[in-house]
Amino acid sequence: MCQVNTDPMKSRKVFLEVVVPPDIISTGTSTDTTVVENKSATLECKARGVPKPTIQWKREDGGEIIIRNANNEKNKTLVYEGESLHLPKVTRNEMGTYLCIASNGIPPAVSQRVQLTVNFHPLIQVPNQLVGAPLGKTVDLHCISEAYPRPINYWEKEDTPENQMVVHDRKKYEIYENSTNEYTFHMTLQLKKLKKRDYGAYKCISKNSIGGSEGLIRIYEMDPATIAQTKPIEKDFSNNVIDSSDNEIYDEDMEEEEDSLTFKNKTKKLIRPEKSASSNSNHPFGVVLTFLSIFWHSVL
């Protein structure tokens, strides 16, 4: 209160409001959370400040947050407002970092990172289950594995004693693996200079702490004569060969690119060139034309 001692006395009351920037309270705020796929997860965020802060949730990667209602209908949003973010029936696509952002108009706004991890057993996808290749060629086998925690991925040859594991050997086998995200892995087994014993079934296997999965790829021998008689098309795809009988693709070795051919789903018939129309010297009409040409030049 401000007071002036006059006659009469004058005074005025002033209200002072103290504002406080937001602060996230560690107690009651979620830390990194792990959940099994198709189970529910709830992320909590508590904050204090004057005025009372508002809480927003965003994905760090800028992706959409999926909210499901009681009827399991999906609603997607980039920003969710509220202290509690409830995610029912979480899928692997919802794995990632979530940001809890607290603001009340008094800078600075504050945020907390919460990592959501979704565990699930491996799933194997095989783009081509039947692959054809002739003797002496190099062929690549491909599998795609999805799993979290990170799986152990390896290859086995099925028709060997106790399904012998395929070991990386630069002379015969090359094994590659690369990931596109936290849970997707591309597996490649390259077999060099195919021999009779190399044909058969190969298994790509993926295992983690939750379970395991496997895919089967079978290599069969192709007749080189079939490839030699087939018309090549589309140079951009010269590393892929399709066996027209089964519509299966295999990758040629880059060193043998000159020998590689590309087929469409149906084999083109080999068209033999007809005799040239210009080779008509034995035709009566051709003889007449030749005689007239000589006569004309002699006159000139």
Kinemage of the C-alpha trace (Angstrom):
@kinemage 1
@onewidth
@group {chain A} dominant
@subgroup {mainchain}
@vectorlist {calphas} color= white
{ca met a 1} P 0.000 0.000 0.000
{ca cys a 2} L 1.245 3.488 -0.872
{ca gln a 3} L 0.187 6.188 1.623
{ca val a 4} L 0.494 10.005 1.545
{ca asn a 5} L 0.101 11.744 4.949
{ca thr a 6} L -2.040 14.672 3.965
{ca asp a 7} L -5.278 15.973 5.349
{ca pro a 8} L -7.175 13.997 4.447
{ca met a 9} L -4.731 11.054 4.078
{ca lys a 10} L -4.460 9.497 0.650
{ca ser a 11} L -3.512 5.893 -0.059
{ca arg a 12} L -3.481 3.385 -2.886
{ca lys a 13} L -3.193 -0.378 -2.862
{ca val a 14} L -1.032 -2.127 -5.451
{ca phe a 15} L -1.070 -5.846 -6.066
{ca leu a 16} L 2.275 -7.401 -6.939
{ca glu a 17} L 2.241 -10.689 -8.838
{ca val a 18} L 5.472 -12.640 -9.065
{ca val a 19} L 5.769 -14.786 -12.191
{ca val a 20} L 7.953 -17.847 -12.318
{ca pro a 21} L 9.151 -19.537 -15.533
{ca pro a 22} L 8.180 -23.179 -15.969
{ca asp a 23} L 10.172 -26.008 -14.474
{ca ile a 24} L 9.645 -29.736 -15.073
{ca ile a 25} L 9.306 -31.739 -11.871
{ca ser a 26} L 11.331 -34.926 -12.025
{ca thr a 27} L 9.011 -36.613 -9.535
{ca gly a 28} L 5.961 -37.722 -11.479
{ca thr a 29} L 7.599 -37.277 -14.893
{ca ser a 30} L 8.261 -40.396 -16.958
{ca thr a 31} L 11.771 -41.581 -17.626
{ca asp a 32} L 12.712 -43.791 -20.582
{ca thr a 33} L 9.953 -46.369 -21.015
{ca thr a 34} L 9.972 -49.880 -22.503
{ca val a 35} L 6.829 -51.727 -23.543
{ca val a 36} L 6.043 -54.944 -25.440
{ca glu a 37} L 4.351 -54.428 -28.797
{ca asn a 38} L 0.531 -54.275 -28.690
{ca lys a 39} L 0.595 -53.339 -24.999
{ca ser a 40} L -0.266 -49.876 -23.669
{ca ala a 41} L 2.115 -47.150 -22.541
{ca thr a 42} L 1.462 -43.915 -20.634
{ca leu a 43} L 3.950 -41.043 -20.592
{ca glu a 44} L 3.607 -38.514 -17.756
{ca cys a 45} L 4.971 -34.975 -17.501
{ca lys a 46} L 4.626 -32.659 -14.465
{ca ala a 47} L 5.660 -29.004 -14.354
{ca arg a 48} L 5.396 -26.006 -12.021
{ca gly a 49} L 5.530 -22.262 -12.536
{ca val a 50} L 3.446 -19.085 -12.265
{ca pro a 51} L 1.155 -18.947 -14.101
{ca lys a 52} L 0.536 -22.700 -14.267
{ca pro a 53} L 2.347 -24.152 -17.295
{ca thr a 54} L 0.644 -25.979 -20.118
{ca ile a 55} L 2.116 -29.309 -21.264
{ca gln a 56} L 2.520 -30.368 -24.893
{ca trp a 57} L 3.882 -33.590 -26.347
{ca lys a 58} L 5.730 -33.874 -29.672
{ca arg a 59} L 7.827 -36.506 -31.382
{ca glu a 60} L 11.458 -35.496 -31.709
{ca asp a 61} L 11.611 -36.754 -35.289
{ca gly a 62} L 8.595 -34.628 -36.256
{ca gly a 63} L 6.385 -37.679 -36.782
{ca glu a 64} L 2.726 -38.005 -35.907
{ca ile a 65} L 1.462 -39.127 -32.515
{ca ile a 66} L -1.214 -41.814 -32.811
{ca ile a 67} L -4.083 -41.589 -30.341
{ca arg a 68} L -6.709 -44.351 -30.237
{ca asn a 69} L -10.195 -43.979 -28.796
{ca ala a 70} L -12.340 -46.595 -27.059
{ca asn a 71} L -13.361 -48.024 -30.466
{ca asn a 72} L -9.675 -48.406 -31.449
{ca glu a 73} L -10.067 -45.674 -34.075
{ca lys a 74} L -6.842 -43.843 -34.849
{ca asn a 75} L -6.443 -40.090 -34.534
{ca lys a 76} L -3.130 -38.615 -35.670
{ca thr a 77} L -1.709 -35.338 -34.442
{ca leu a 78} L 1.634 -33.578 -34.453
{ca val a 79} L 1.021 -31.978 -31.034
{ca tyr a 80} L -0.825 -33.472 -28.071
{ca glu a 81} L -1.742 -31.258 -25.101
{ca gly a 82} L -1.978 -32.684 -21.593
{ca glu a 83} L 0.151 -33.994 -18.755
{ca ser a 84} L -0.571 -37.653 -19.612
{ca leu a 85} L 0.022 -39.129 -23.061
{ca his a 86} L -1.736 -42.507 -23.246
{ca leu a 87} L -0.741 -44.790 -26.108
{ca pro a 88} L -2.845 -47.989 -26.284
{ca lys a 89} L -1.710 -50.975 -28.375
{ca val a 90} L 1.683 -49.515 -29.166
{ca thr a 91} L 3.317 -50.643 -32.428
{ca arg a 92} L 6.949 -50.617 -33.521
{ca asn a 93} L 6.263 -47.534 -35.657
{ca glu a 94} L 5.628 -45.526 -32.487
{ca met a 95} L 9.083 -46.274 -31.100
{ca gly a 96} L 11.208 -43.167 -30.660
{ca thr a 97} L 11.857 -40.078 -28.566
{ca tyr a 98} L 8.961 -37.978 -27.279
{ca leu a 99} L 9.362 -34.397 -26.053
{ca cys a 100} L 7.408 -33.030 -23.077
{ca ile a 101} L 7.338 -29.216 -23.453
{ca ala a 102} L 6.193 -26.949 -20.602
{ca ser a 103} L 5.426 -23.255 -21.204
{ca asn a 104} L 3.476 -20.499 -19.431
{ca gly a 105} L 4.316 -17.389 -21.412
{ca ile a 106} L 7.330 -16.629 -19.226
{ca pro a 107} L 10.518 -17.542 -21.062
{ca pro a 108} L 12.205 -19.849 -21.366
{ca ala a 109} L 10.014 -22.857 -22.106
{ca val a 110} L 11.538 -26.147 -20.918
{ca ser a 111} L 11.409 -29.679 -22.314
{ca gln a 112} L 12.130 -33.243 -21.230
{ca arg a 113} L 13.060 -36.135 -23.531
{ca val a 114} L 11.382 -39.504 -22.972
{ca gln a 115} L 12.542 -42.483 -25.002
{ca leu a 116} L 9.809 -45.009 -25.813
{ca thr a 117} L 11.181 -48.462 -26.691
{ca val a 118} L 8.934 -51.146 -28.177
{ca asn a 119} L 10.144 -54.752 -27.886
{ca phe a 120} L 8.948 -57.415 -30.329
{ca his a 121} L 10.098 -60.790 -31.632
{ca pro a 122} L 11.801 -61.004 -35.057
{ca leu a 123} L 9.871 -60.969 -38.304
{ca ile a 124} L 11.554 -62.144 -41.526
{ca gln a 125} L 10.555 -61.011 -45.018
{ca val a 126} L 11.956 -62.775 -48.106
{ca pro a 127} L 11.586 -60.771 -51.347
{ca asn a 128} L 12.434 -63.782 -53.575
{ca gln a 129} L 12.052 -67.319 -52.262
{ca leu a 130} L 13.133 -69.060 -55.482
{ca val a 131} L 16.308 -67.925 -57.247
{ca gly a 132} L 17.749 -69.300 -60.482
{ca ala a 133} L 21.373 -69.018 -61.565
{ca pro a 134} L 23.726 -70.951 -63.882
{ca leu a 135} L 26.946 -72.627 -62.815
{ca gly a 136} L 29.938 -70.349 -62.299
{ca lys a 137} L 27.885 -67.229 -61.648
{ca thr a 138} L 27.632 -65.111 -58.492
{ca val a 139} L 24.246 -64.691 -56.823
{ca asp a 140} L 22.908 -62.579 -53.941
{ca leu a 141} L 20.236 -63.770 -51.509
{ca his a 142} L 18.244 -61.137 -49.609
{ca cys a 143} L 16.211 -61.138 -46.387
{ca ile a 144} L 14.719 -58.306 -44.320
{ca ser a 145} L 14.558 -58.718 -40.540
{ca glu a 146} L 12.533 -56.571 -38.146
{ca ala a 147} L 13.177 -57.033 -34.411
{ca tyr a 148} L 13.886 -55.208 -31.160
{ca pro a 149} L 16.009 -55.605 -29.077
{ca arg a 150} L 18.596 -55.832 -31.834
{ca pro a 151} L 18.666 -59.436 -33.100
{ca ile a 152} L 21.453 -61.810 -34.012
{ca asn a 153} L 21.172 -62.470 -37.751
{ca tyr a 154} L 22.880 -65.336 -39.578
{ca trp a 155} L 22.553 -67.809 -42.487
{ca glu a 156} L 22.397 -71.617 -42.660
{ca lys a 157} L 22.488 -74.106 -45.534
{ca glu a 158} L 19.541 -76.418 -44.953
{ca asp a 159} L 20.698 -79.654 -46.621
{ca thr a 160} L 23.989 -79.907 -44.694
{ca pro a 161} L 24.559 -81.905 -41.488
{ca glu a 162} L 22.778 -80.102 -38.642
{ca asn a 163} L 22.082 -77.170 -40.982
{ca gln a 164} L 25.645 -75.893 -41.085
{ca met a 165} L 26.012 -72.169 -40.464
{ca val a 166} L 27.317 -70.149 -43.398
{ca val a 167} L 30.511 -68.375 -42.337
{ca his a 168} L 31.907 -65.242 -43.969
{ca asp a 169} L 34.582 -66.343 -46.435
{ca arg a 170} L 35.737 -63.900 -49.083
{ca lys a 171} L 36.601 -66.707 -51.510
{ca lys a 172} L 33.136 -68.255 -51.399
{ca tyr a 173} L 30.703 -66.242 -49.254
{ca glu a 174} L 30.206 -62.560 -48.510
{ca ile a 175} L 27.745 -61.627 -45.760
{ca tyr a 176} L 26.427 -58.068 -45.521
{ca glu a 177} L 24.017 -56.411 -43.099
{ca asn a 178} L 22.808 -52.822 -42.876
{ca ser a 179} L 19.992 -51.148 -40.970
{ca thr a 180} L 17.508 -48.512 -42.096
{ca asn a 181} L 16.216 -47.716 -38.597
{ca glu a 182} L 16.366 -49.024 -35.034
{ca tyr a 183} L 14.619 -52.289 -35.855
{ca thr a 184} L 14.929 -53.016 -39.608
{ca phe a 185} L 17.935 -54.937 -40.950
{ca his a 186} L 18.730 -55.923 -44.549
{ca met a 187} L 20.615 -59.228 -44.740
{ca thr a 188} L 22.543 -60.267 -47.862
{ca leu a 189} L 24.355 -63.540 -48.563
{ca gln a 190} L 26.514 -63.512 -51.692
{ca leu a 191} L 27.609 -66.846 -53.166
{ca lys a 192} L 30.515 -66.675 -55.601
{ca lys a 193} L 31.220 -68.916 -58.593
{ca leu a 194} L 28.355 -71.345 -58.074
{ca lys a 195} L 29.098 -75.070 -58.089
{ca lys a 196} L 26.750 -78.048 -58.059
{ca arg a 197} L 26.996 -78.418 -54.284
{ca asp a 198} L 25.971 -74.779 -53.781
{ca tyr a 199} L 22.444 -75.334 -55.085
{ca gly a 200} L 19.734 -76.015 -52.532
{ca ala a 201} L 17.968 -74.231 -49.672
{ca tyr a 202} L 19.398 -71.484 -47.498
{ca lys a 203} L 17.825 -70.092 -44.330
{ca cys a 204} L 18.142 -66.540 -43.047
{ca ile a 205} L 17.647 -66.608 -39.273
{ca ser a 206} L 16.991 -63.797 -36.802
{ca lys a 207} L 16.855 -64.194 -33.000
{ca asn a 208} L 16.575 -61.887 -30.003
{ca ser a 209} L 15.647 -62.212 -26.326
{ca ile a 210} L 11.929 -62.421 -27.155
{ca gly a 211} L 11.927 -65.035 -29.900
{ca gly a 212} L 13.157 -65.985 -33.339
{ca ser a 213} L 12.117 -66.247 -36.972
{ca glu a 214} L 13.544 -67.618 -40.205
{ca gly a 215} L 13.031 -67.400 -43.961
{ca leu a 216} L 13.836 -69.933 -46.690
{ca ile a 217} L 15.406 -69.258 -50.092
{ca arg a 218} L 16.041 -71.998 -52.645
{ca ile a 219} L 18.661 -71.724 -55.408
{ca tyr a 220} L 18.190 -73.853 -58.533
{ca glu a 221} L 20.386 -74.334 -61.575
{ca met a 222} L 19.501 -72.513 -64.765
{ca asp a 223} L 20.457 -73.604 -68.263
{ca pro a 224} L 22.926 -71.048 -69.697
{ca ala a 225} L 21.484 -71.662 -73.167
{ca thr a 226} L 18.145 -70.287 -71.963
{ca ile a 227} L 19.797 -67.047 -70.966
{ca ala a 228} L 21.852 -66.787 -74.181
{ca gln a 229} L 18.736 -67.026 -76.373
{ca thr a 230} L 16.759 -64.412 -74.510
{ca lys a 231} L 16.617 -60.846 -75.750
{ca pro a 232} L 18.033 -58.291 -73.261
{ca ile a 233} L 15.949 -55.222 -72.380
{ca glu a 234} L 16.293 -51.998 -70.374
{ca lys a 235} L 19.965 -51.439 -69.683
{ca asp a 236} L 19.191 -49.668 -66.358
{ca phe a 237} L 18.217 -53.013 -64.844
{ca ser a 238} L 21.078 -55.112 -66.244
{ca asn a 239} L 22.052 -56.420 -62.786
{ca asn a 240} L 18.775 -58.302 -62.371
{ca val a 241} L 17.914 -61.553 -64.105
{ca ile a 242} L 14.425 -63.003 -64.065
{ca asp a 243} L 13.876 -66.642 -64.797
{ca ser a 244} L 10.698 -66.462 -66.892
{ca ser a 245} L 9.472 -69.867 -65.751
{ca asp a 246} L 9.199 -68.762 -62.139
{ca asn a 247} L 9.430 -64.961 -62.350
{ca glu a 248} L 12.218 -64.938 -59.771
{ca ile a 249} L 15.081 -62.444 -59.669
{ca tyr a 250} L 18.689 -62.882 -58.722
{ca asp a 251} L 21.567 -60.402 -58.750
{ca glu a 252} L 24.593 -60.955 -60.950
{ca asp a 253} L 28.071 -60.152 -59.634
{ca met a 254} L 29.257 -56.690 -60.693
{ca glu a 255} L 32.416 -58.153 -62.219
{ca glu a 256} L 30.256 -60.204 -64.591
{ca glu a 257} L 28.033 -57.308 -65.565
{ca glu a 258} L 28.834 -57.737 -69.250
{ca asp a 259} L 27.300 -61.204 -69.188
{ca ser a 260} L 24.202 -60.201 -67.259
{ca leu a 261} L 20.841 -59.978 -68.972
{ca thr a 262} L 17.418 -58.728 -68.011
{ca phe a 263} L 14.152 -60.424 -68.816
{ca lys a 264} L 10.572 -59.287 -68.362
{ca asn a 265} L 7.981 -61.533 -66.734
{ca lys a 266} L 7.440 -63.333 -70.033
{ca thr a 267} L 10.325 -64.536 -72.176
{ca lys a 268} L 10.605 -62.830 -75.532
{ca lys a 269} L 10.975 -65.091 -78.586
{ca leu a 270} L 14.278 -64.769 -80.381
{ca ile a 271} L 13.593 -63.067 -83.701
{ca arg a 272} L 15.982 -64.110 -86.431
{ca pro a 273} L 16.774 -61.327 -88.921
{ca glu a 274} L 15.360 -61.808 -92.406
{ca lys a 275} L 17.580 -61.603 -95.485
{ca ser a 276} L 18.227 -58.029 -96.474
{ca ala a 277} L 16.015 -56.699 -99.222
{ca ser a 278} L 19.061 -55.140 -100.812
{ca ser a 279} L 20.643 -58.517 -101.509
{ca asn a 280} L 18.618 -59.105 -104.679
{ca ser a 281} L 21.331 -59.487 -107.249
{ca asn a 282} L 19.985 -62.915 -108.210
{ca his a 283} L 16.428 -61.644 -108.693
{ca pro a 284} L 15.450 -60.970 -112.365
{ca phe a 285} L 14.203 -57.493 -111.536
{ca gly a 286} L 17.488 -56.784 -109.787
{ca val a 287} L 19.425 -57.786 -112.931
{ca val a 288} L 17.345 -55.362 -115.034
{ca leu a 289} L 18.016 -52.519 -112.615
{ca thr a 290} L 21.746 -53.231 -112.682
{ca phe a 291} L 21.818 -53.235 -116.510
{ca leu a 292} L 19.892 -49.938 -116.718
{ca ser a 293} L 22.262 -48.335 -114.248
{ca ile a 294} L 25.341 -49.344 -116.306
{ca phe a 295} L 23.717 -48.124 -119.533
{ca trp a 296} L 22.793 -44.737 -118.050
{ca his a 297} L 26.349 -44.130 -116.811
{ca ser a 298} L 27.811 -45.068 -120.227
{ca val a 299} L 25.523 -42.569 -121.979
{ca leu a 300} L 26.565 -39.794 -119.604
